Amino acid sequence: MIRTTTALLAAALVTAGCGGHPAPRAPDGGSAGGATSDAGSPDAGRGCVPPQSFPATGFFRVAETCGRPLLVDPQGRPFFSFGVNHVSWNGDVAQATGRSAYHDAVLARYGTEDAWAKATAGRLAAWGWNTAGAWSSDAMGQLMPYTFILNLSGENGESEVIPDFYDPAWQAAVGKAAASGTAGRVDDPNLVGYFLDNELNWGPNTFGTEDLFDHFLALPASAPGKQALVALVEGLHHDDIADFDQAWGQSFTSFADLAAATRLPRATSAAALADRSAFVLAAARRFFQVTTGAVRADDPNHLVLGVRFIAVFAPREVAEAAGEYCDVVSVNDYELIVPQSSLYPPGEWGLVDVSAGPCLEDFWRAGGKPVLVSEFGWRAADSGLPNNWPPIYPTLATQADRADRFEAFAKSCLASPWIVGYHWFEWADEPASGRFDGEDDNWGLVNEADDPYTTVTSRTAAVNVWAP
């Protein structure tokens, strides 16, 4: 969920105007951004009958059959991850009271976390869900498949600060965080895999137009990341500063001037755009090389599930790099009241295009790996919650509308062979007075009293059915 950058996006609504979720259009038919496999294409595997079992390895893995990717469970059975995020015994703490009404309710109802987890696992199964998603209580992972989020980047989610991926100190911090996060999970057959992080600031996004090139250019000349940028650009221009100046409209006398610079205009020449794209790809590769390497060094058994991109703010180069290093590309995909094309037109800004085909097809084209929808969901006014923050999402009228939106989205995903799962956000509603960041929404399958929205849960039970 776009949690921490909503003020600027709210401002964008004023200038962009309101519109619906962009209608899907047909893809161009060609792969982009380095995707090299036909797995998951709309026509892949037609007439092929996929096997109902694979060799058992004791852990979840990705397999390919009939030209499409599949998750395979520890016993060798094909698996589609129907997940719910934040299935938490603790719930959300209200800003106004400092207490969690959800936790108080389930403590009174069940008495213990183990009793709550057992009941909740049963309810999830009855409603068609088979995975406890990110931020779920550890007790859930003892009873069903689950995912775990490692938060490796060190990025400050409340600001636009991006760590220096080339700094040895950052690499050491990633290694320490990976060791801590994987401890005790290496041999766990219920663990589907790890998310490296969530909704990172790859840019351009609600903070502004800056991308990784701009952020690393802003570093001091002594920073490892700045030195990596200058070296790459110098190589692209064959050590010829005049060639660089022509591309960027500058009058530098040496590449030492570039090292000293902290800003450049957004030049539009083909050579300048190529410089920018090359560094964004290089920096993203550095991020994924370090993070996935750290995870796999500590836990070679489990899948790496990506970084939970914000769907409308994912540079193609970063999605390409994610596909090179991760087993699955994960994307948080919410309907917004302003379309991507009114924020940053993807062709102009080099972003993955959420309207280019059904159910995040362009992420598969960019990354060449199966796609997991790591967050999605809707809120409705009849819940009685304010649904005020963030103001970027539509507030539907009724729970029936939520159920209808869910069904349409889920069926699109189930019909898209590159999709290996979708994870609803979230298990329980947020407090009316707002949680830690002010969110006050009806995202839950249950309310704060732990009572289900039966119109929604009966629909998920009917729709969450899959066969390879």
CORKAJO-V500162 format. One line per field, one symbol per residue. psi: psi as a letter, one per 30 degrees, with the letter a starting at -180 (. if undefined). burial: # if it has 24 or more other ideal C-beta (glycine too) atoms within 12 Angstrom, else .. A space follows every 10 residues. Layout:
psi->???
burial->???
This chain:
psi->kjeggfeeee efeefflkll kkkklklffl llggkflfkg lfgkgkfkjl lfllkkfflk lklkkhgllk kklfggkkkk jjlklhikef akkkeefglj eeeeefeeef eleeeeeeee eeeeefggkg kjakglkefe ffflkllkkf hfegkjfglg kkljffkeee eeeeeeeeee efkffegjff jeakkeakhl ifllaffafk aeeeeeefll ffkeeeeeee eeeeefghgj feeeeeefhl hlflffeeef kfkklikgle eeeeeeeeee eeeeeeeeee eeeeefefjf flkjgagikk efhjkeeeee eeeeflekkk kjjkklfkle ffdjkeeegh lkjffillih efeeeefgll kkjfkllllk effflehfkl gfkkjlelee eeeeeeeeee eeeffjffkg lkjkjaelll kefkaegfkh liflflafgg kljfeeeeee eeeikkk.
burial->######.### .##..#.... ##....#... #####..### ##.......# ...#....## #####..### ####..#### ########## ####.....# ####.#.... ..#..##.## #.###.#### #######.## #.######## #####.#..# .######..# #.###.##.. ##..#..### ########## ########## #########. ..######## .###.##... #..##.##.# .#..#..##. #..#...... .#.####### ########## ######.##. ########## ########## ########## ########## ####.#..## ########## ########## ########## ..#.###.## ######..#. ###.###.## .###.##### ########## #####..### ########.# .##.###.## #.##.#.#
